């Protein structure tokens, strides 16, 4: 067989050279499109199901939310494991599928089952987490005030500034980063989420004979815009709509709850309206200058972390001009640094290993031309391998590139 292969190659040299050039071109194209990462992602197909349950204790969260969700999810095709965590105000169920299950098909199955779950009144519907994995966290950054040490300002000023930073991130930075191709989600940590708070006075409620539900319903009904159709007059069509959405403290205070003896009872008669913040579960500090707002960028499962991270960095650079002059975005963690370091290490080791193989071959063969011809098997074999890696979706990482054995590569050439 070996003699026939050698004889065929010698008799059809032009064909062999053409095939080699085609394979080299295919390998070069595959290398340019190959996913690059520091380490291979071996995370199984898993989906998080999060349900917010305001004011419920962990025991009630487990009994009223987590258990019904688990019962609905159990029995799905390909289901391998089911785990859950019940905390104060939060239920999280992690569904793990076996190998070979498409994540989007799995999410469709879960979405169908979640539509059958019956939860207590007032509990939002369960939401699935982003299409990402444990290694999908590729980019961290913080929003800070330039030249301001928040440890040296008053508590009120610190809360005001952190609320502004969180608002800027949630309404300006986060939506723009989520539009970057390959980004699954952007999470916020730290700061304070801005709220318009209606703080009821129990004594005044009793005085006017009102309940909490009546006040809440009045605020809800008077905080929306509605359409009223159209009016046609003199060949013109005019749109009719009611503008009722509140945008300030004064507008909320003037919302009418009811009337007694022809006198309207407004929100300001039974409550104090002010700007506050939601109860937070954590905080972030940066540069030893007090708290900041942290953004966490997650890439979609199966995406190229190197390209996604660079795209997020470019988007942040373009956003800096739209931020207030004293607000800065500072990268904290960048996956590209780790990826570049790993790739440089692999490239250096492959180059040094190739030189060492050529030197050993020359020492044993005693012929530089023969050693060079045998050493050509190294780059050619790598290009052929890149084609297969691209075809089967194997990323170029420390393990996949570091597994190349030069000894086995040149062994057949020597023979």
C-alpha positions as CSV (number, residue, x, y, z in Angstrom):
1,X,0.0,0.0,0.0
2,X,2.8,2.4,0.9
3,X,4.7,1.6,-2.3
4,X,1.6,2.1,-4.4
5,X,1.0,5.5,-2.7
6,X,4.6,6.6,-3.3
7,X,4.4,5.4,-6.9
8,X,1.1,7.2,-7.5
9,X,2.4,10.4,-6.1
10,X,5.5,10.3,-8.3
11,X,3.5,9.6,-11.4
12,X,0.9,12.3,-10.7
13,X,3.0,15.0,-9.2
14,X,0.9,17.8,-10.7
15,X,-2.3,16.4,-9.2
16,X,-0.7,16.0,-5.8
17,X,0.7,19.5,-5.8
18,X,-2.8,20.8,-6.9
19,X,-4.5,18.9,-4.1
20,X,-1.9,20.3,-1.6
21,X,-2.5,23.8,-2.7
22,X,-6.3,23.4,-2.5
23,X,-6.0,22.0,1.1
24,X,-3.6,24.8,2.1
25,X,-6.1,27.4,0.8
26,X,-8.9,25.7,2.6
27,X,-6.9,25.5,5.8
28,X,-5.9,29.2,5.5
29,X,-9.5,30.2,5.1
30,X,-10.6,28.0,8.0
31,X,-7.9,29.5,10.2
32,X,-9.3,33.0,9.5
33,X,-12.8,32.0,10.5
34,X,-11.8,29.7,13.4
35,X,-13.3,30.5,16.8
36,X,-10.5,31.5,19.2
37,X,-10.7,31.2,23.0
38,X,-8.4,30.6,25.9
39,X,-10.0,27.3,27.0
40,X,-12.6,25.1,25.4
41,X,-16.1,25.5,26.8
42,X,-17.2,22.1,28.2
43,X,-20.3,23.5,29.9
44,X,-23.4,21.3,29.2
45,X,-26.5,22.7,27.7
46,X,-28.2,24.4,30.7
47,X,-30.9,27.0,31.0
48,X,-31.7,29.1,34.0
49,X,-35.3,29.9,34.9
50,X,-35.6,33.0,37.2
51,X,-38.8,34.1,38.9
52,X,-39.0,37.3,41.0
53,X,-41.2,36.9,44.1
54,X,-41.3,40.2,46.0
55,X,-41.5,39.9,49.8
56,X,-41.8,36.1,49.9
57,X,-39.6,34.1,52.3
58,X,-37.3,31.4,51.1
59,X,-39.8,28.7,52.3
60,X,-42.7,30.3,50.5
61,X,-40.7,30.8,47.4
62,X,-39.8,27.1,47.3
63,X,-43.4,26.0,48.0
64,X,-45.3,28.4,45.8
65,X,-42.9,29.0,42.9
66,X,-39.9,26.6,42.7
67,X,-41.8,23.4,43.3
68,X,-44.5,24.2,40.6
69,X,-41.8,25.1,38.1
70,X,-39.8,21.9,38.8
71,X,-43.0,19.8,38.4
72,X,-43.7,21.4,35.0
73,X,-40.2,21.0,33.7
74,X,-39.6,17.4,34.9
75,X,-40.0,14.8,32.2
76,X,-38.7,16.9,29.3
77,X,-36.9,14.9,26.5
78,X,-33.2,14.9,27.0
79,X,-33.4,16.2,30.6
80,X,-30.3,15.2,32.6
81,X,-30.5,17.1,35.8
82,X,-32.6,19.7,37.6
83,X,-31.3,22.0,40.4
84,X,-32.9,24.9,42.2
85,X,-32.2,27.7,44.6
86,X,-34.9,29.5,46.6
87,X,-33.9,32.8,48.2
88,X,-35.8,35.7,49.7
89,X,-37.7,37.2,46.7
90,X,-36.1,35.0,44.1
91,X,-36.5,31.5,42.6
92,X,-33.9,30.1,40.3
93,X,-34.2,26.7,38.6
94,X,-31.3,25.3,36.5
95,X,-32.2,22.8,33.9
96,X,-29.4,20.7,32.5
97,X,-29.8,18.6,29.3
98,X,-27.7,15.8,27.8
99,X,-25.1,16.2,25.0
100,X,-26.4,16.7,21.5
101,X,-29.5,18.7,22.5
102,X,-29.8,22.0,20.7
103,X,-30.1,24.9,23.2
104,X,-32.8,26.7,21.2
105,X,-34.9,23.6,20.9
106,X,-34.5,23.1,24.7
107,X,-35.6,26.6,25.4
108,X,-38.6,26.1,23.2
109,X,-39.6,23.0,25.2
110,X,-39.2,24.8,28.5
111,X,-41.2,27.8,27.3
112,X,-44.1,25.5,26.4
113,X,-44.0,23.9,29.8
114,X,-43.7,27.3,31.6
115,X,-46.9,28.4,30.0
116,X,-48.8,25.8,32.1
117,X,-47.3,26.8,35.4
118,X,-49.9,28.4,37.8
119,X,-48.3,31.0,40.2
120,X,-49.9,33.1,42.9
121,X,-51.5,36.4,41.9
122,X,-49.0,39.3,41.6
123,X,-46.1,37.0,40.8
124,X,-44.4,37.8,37.4
125,X,-44.1,35.0,34.9
126,X,-40.8,33.0,35.1
127,X,-38.1,34.3,32.7
128,X,-35.3,32.2,31.1
129,X,-31.7,33.4,31.5
130,X,-29.5,34.4,28.5
131,X,-28.2,32.0,25.9
132,X,-24.8,31.8,27.5
133,X,-22.6,29.5,29.6
134,X,-20.3,29.7,32.6
135,X,-17.5,30.8,30.4
136,X,-19.6,33.5,28.6
137,X,-18.6,36.3,30.9
138,X,-16.0,38.0,28.6
139,X,-16.0,41.7,29.6
140,X,-16.3,43.7,32.8
141,X,-16.2,47.5,33.1
142,X,-17.1,50.1,35.7
143,X,-18.8,53.5,35.5
144,X,-17.2,56.1,37.7
145,X,-17.1,59.8,38.3
146,X,-13.8,61.3,37.1
147,X,-11.8,62.8,40.0
148,X,-14.6,62.2,42.6
149,X,-13.9,60.2,45.7
150,X,-17.3,59.0,46.9
151,X,-15.8,58.0,50.3
152,X,-15.4,61.7,51.1
153,X,-18.9,63.0,50.3
154,X,-22.1,62.9,52.3
155,X,-24.4,59.9,52.3
156,X,-27.1,61.7,50.4
157,X,-24.6,62.9,47.7
158,X,-23.2,59.5,47.4
159,X,-26.6,57.9,46.9
160,X,-27.5,60.6,44.4
161,X,-24.4,60.1,42.3
162,X,-24.6,56.3,42.4
163,X,-28.3,56.5,41.3
164,X,-27.2,58.7,38.4
165,X,-24.5,56.2,37.4
166,X,-26.9,53.3,37.5
167,X,-29.5,55.2,35.5
168,X,-26.9,56.1,32.8
169,X,-25.8,52.4,32.6
170,X,-29.3,50.9,32.5
171,X,-30.7,53.4,30.0
172,X,-27.7,54.4,27.8
173,X,-24.8,52.0,28.0
174,X,-26.6,48.7,28.5
175,X,-29.1,48.9,25.5
176,X,-26.2,49.8,23.2
177,X,-24.0,46.9,24.3
178,X,-26.9,44.5,24.0
179,X,-27.2,45.4,20.3
180,X,-23.7,44.2,19.6
181,X,-23.7,41.0,17.5
182,X,-22.8,38.0,19.7
183,X,-23.8,39.6,23.0
184,X,-26.3,37.6,25.0
185,X,-26.8,39.9,28.0
186,X,-25.4,42.8,29.9
187,X,-25.9,42.7,33.7
188,X,-25.7,45.6,36.2
189,X,-24.1,45.5,39.6
190,X,-23.9,48.3,42.2
191,X,-25.4,51.7,42.4
192,X,-29.1,52.3,43.1
193,X,-32.0,51.8,40.8
194,X,-34.1,54.9,40.7
195,X,-37.7,54.8,41.9
196,X,-40.6,57.1,42.4
197,X,-41.9,56.1,45.8
198,X,-45.4,56.8,47.1
199,X,-45.0,56.5,50.9
200,X,-48.5,56.1,52.5
201,X,-49.4,57.5,55.8
202,X,-51.7,55.0,57.7
203,X,-53.3,57.7,59.8
204,X,-54.3,59.7,56.7
205,X,-55.6,56.6,55.0
206,X,-57.8,55.8,57.9
207,X,-59.0,59.4,58.0
208,X,-60.2,59.3,54.4
209,X,-61.4,55.6,54.6
210,X,-59.0,54.4,51.9
211,X,-57.1,51.2,51.4
212,X,-53.7,50.5,50.0
213,X,-55.2,48.7,47.0
214,X,-57.3,51.7,46.1
215,X,-54.3,54.0,46.1
216,X,-52.2,51.5,44.1
217,X,-55.0,51.1,41.5
218,X,-55.4,54.9,41.2
219,X,-51.7,55.3,40.5
220,X,-51.7,52.5,38.0
221,X,-54.8,53.8,36.1
222,X,-53.4,57.3,36.0
223,X,-50.0,56.3,34.7
224,X,-50.7,55.3,31.1
225,X,-51.3,56.8,27.7
226,X,-54.4,55.6,25.8
227,X,-55.6,55.9,22.2
228,X,-59.0,57.3,21.4
229,X,-59.2,56.7,17.7
230,X,-59.5,59.4,15.1
231,X,-61.7,62.4,14.2
232,X,-62.3,63.3,10.6
233,X,-63.1,67.0,9.9
234,X,-62.8,68.9,6.6
235,X,-60.8,66.2,4.8
236,X,-58.4,65.9,7.7
237,X,-57.9,63.0,10.1
238,X,-56.9,63.9,13.6
239,X,-55.6,61.4,16.0
240,X,-57.1,61.3,19.5
241,X,-55.1,60.1,22.5
242,X,-55.1,60.6,26.2
243,X,-51.8,61.5,27.7
244,X,-51.8,60.3,31.3
245,X,-48.3,58.9,32.0
246,X,-46.7,60.7,34.9
247,X,-43.2,62.0,34.6
248,X,-42.6,64.0,37.8
249,X,-43.3,64.0,41.5
250,X,-45.9,66.8,41.1
251,X,-47.9,64.8,38.6
252,X,-48.0,61.8,40.9
253,X,-49.0,63.9,43.8
254,X,-52.0,65.3,41.8
255,X,-53.4,61.9,40.9
256,X,-57.0,61.7,42.1
257,X,-57.9,58.6,44.1
258,X,-61.5,59.3,44.8
259,X,-63.8,62.2,45.8
260,X,-65.8,62.8,49.0
261,X,-68.6,65.3,49.0
262,X,-67.4,66.6,45.7
263,X,-63.9,67.2,47.0
264,X,-61.2,65.2,45.2
265,X,-58.8,63.1,47.4
266,X,-55.3,63.2,45.8
267,X,-52.2,61.2,46.4
268,X,-50.6,64.1,48.2
269,X,-53.4,64.0,50.8
270,X,-52.6,60.5,52.0
271,X,-48.9,60.0,51.1
272,X,-45.6,61.6,50.5
273,X,-44.0,61.2,47.0
274,X,-40.3,61.2,46.6
275,X,-37.5,59.8,44.6
276,X,-35.8,56.8,46.2
277,X,-34.2,53.6,45.2
278,X,-34.9,49.9,45.2
279,X,-33.5,47.7,47.9
280,X,-30.2,46.4,46.6
281,X,-28.4,43.1,47.2
282,X,-24.8,44.1,46.6
283,X,-22.3,46.8,45.8
284,X,-19.1,47.4,43.9
285,X,-16.0,49.4,44.7
286,X,-13.4,50.6,42.2
287,X,-9.9,52.2,42.4
288,X,-10.2,52.7,46.2
289,X,-12.5,55.7,45.6
290,X,-15.7,54.2,46.9
291,X,-18.6,52.6,45.1
292,X,-19.2,52.4,41.4
293,X,-21.5,50.6,38.9
294,X,-20.2,47.4,37.3
295,X,-21.3,46.1,33.9
296,X,-20.9,42.4,33.0
297,X,-21.0,41.4,29.3
298,X,-22.0,37.9,28.4
299,X,-21.5,36.4,24.9
300,X,-23.9,34.1,23.2
301,X,-23.1,30.4,23.4
302,X,-20.8,29.2,20.6
303,X,-19.6,32.7,19.6
304,X,-16.0,33.8,19.1
305,X,-15.1,35.4,22.5
306,X,-12.2,37.4,20.9
307,X,-14.4,39.0,18.3
308,X,-17.3,39.7,20.7
309,X,-15.1,41.3,23.3
310,X,-13.4,43.6,20.7
311,X,-16.9,44.5,19.4
312,X,-18.0,45.5,22.9
313,X,-14.9,47.5,23.4
314,X,-15.4,49.4,20.2
315,X,-19.0,50.1,21.1
316,X,-18.0,51.5,24.5
317,X,-15.4,53.8,22.8
318,X,-18.2,55.1,20.5
319,X,-20.4,55.7,23.6
320,X,-18.0,57.8,25.5
321,X,-19.0,60.9,23.6
322,X,-22.6,60.6,24.6
323,X,-21.9,60.4,28.3
324,X,-21.8,63.3,30.7
325,X,-18.3,65.0,30.8
326,X,-17.5,63.7,34.3
327,X,-18.6,60.1,33.8
328,X,-16.0,57.6,32.6
329,X,-16.1,53.9,31.5
330,X,-13.1,51.9,32.7
331,X,-12.5,48.3,31.6
332,X,-11.8,45.9,34.5
333,X,-11.6,42.5,32.9
334,X,-11.0,41.7,29.2
335,X,-11.1,38.2,27.9
336,X,-9.0,39.2,24.8
337,X,-5.9,39.7,27.1
338,X,-6.1,36.1,28.2
339,X,-6.9,34.8,24.7
340,X,-4.0,36.8,23.2
341,X,-1.6,35.6,25.9
342,X,-2.7,31.9,25.4
343,X,-2.4,32.2,21.6
344,X,1.0,33.9,21.8
345,X,2.2,31.1,24.1
346,X,0.9,28.4,21.8
347,X,2.4,30.2,18.7
348,X,5.8,30.5,20.5
349,X,5.8,26.9,21.6
350,X,4.9,25.6,18.1
351,X,7.6,27.7,16.5
352,X,10.3,26.6,19.0
353,X,9.1,23.0,18.7
354,X,9.3,23.1,14.9
355,X,12.8,24.5,15.0
356,X,13.8,21.8,17.5
357,X,12.3,19.1,15.2
358,X,14.2,20.4,12.2
359,X,17.4,20.5,14.2
360,X,16.9,16.9,15.4
361,X,16.1,15.7,11.9
362,X,19.1,17.4,10.5
363,X,21.3,15.9,13.2
364,X,20.0,12.3,12.4
365,X,19.5,12.5,8.7
366,X,22.6,14.6,8.0
367,X,20.9,16.3,5.1
368,X,19.4,19.8,5.4
369,X,17.2,19.4,2.3
370,X,15.7,16.1,3.6
371,X,15.2,17.7,7.1
372,X,13.4,20.6,5.5
373,X,11.1,18.4,3.3
374,X,10.2,16.3,6.4
375,X,9.5,19.5,8.4
376,X,7.1,20.7,5.8
377,X,4.7,18.1,7.2
378,X,4.3,20.3,10.3
379,X,2.6,23.4,8.8
380,X,0.7,21.3,6.2
381,X,-0.7,19.0,8.9
382,X,-1.7,22.0,11.0
383,X,-3.6,23.6,8.0
384,X,-5.4,20.4,7.3
385,X,-6.3,20.2,11.0
386,X,-7.7,23.7,11.0
387,X,-10.0,22.7,8.2
388,X,-11.4,19.8,10.3
389,X,-11.6,22.0,13.4
390,X,-13.7,24.6,11.5
391,X,-15.9,21.8,10.1
392,X,-16.7,20.3,13.5
393,X,-16.9,23.6,15.4
394,X,-13.7,23.0,17.6
395,X,-12.3,26.3,18.8
396,X,-8.6,27.1,18.7
397,X,-7.6,27.0,22.3
398,X,-4.7,26.0,24.6
399,X,-5.9,22.4,24.7
400,X,-6.7,21.9,21.0
401,X,-3.6,23.6,19.7
402,X,-1.4,22.3,22.5
403,X,-2.4,18.8,21.6
404,X,-0.5,18.8,18.3
405,X,2.3,16.2,18.6
406,X,5.2,17.1,16.3
407,X,6.7,13.7,16.9
408,X,3.7,11.9,15.4
409,X,3.4,14.5,12.6
410,X,6.9,14.0,11.3
411,X,7.1,10.2,12.0
412,X,5.3,9.2,8.8
413,X,7.4,11.7,6.8
414,X,10.6,10.2,8.1
415,X,9.4,6.7,7.2
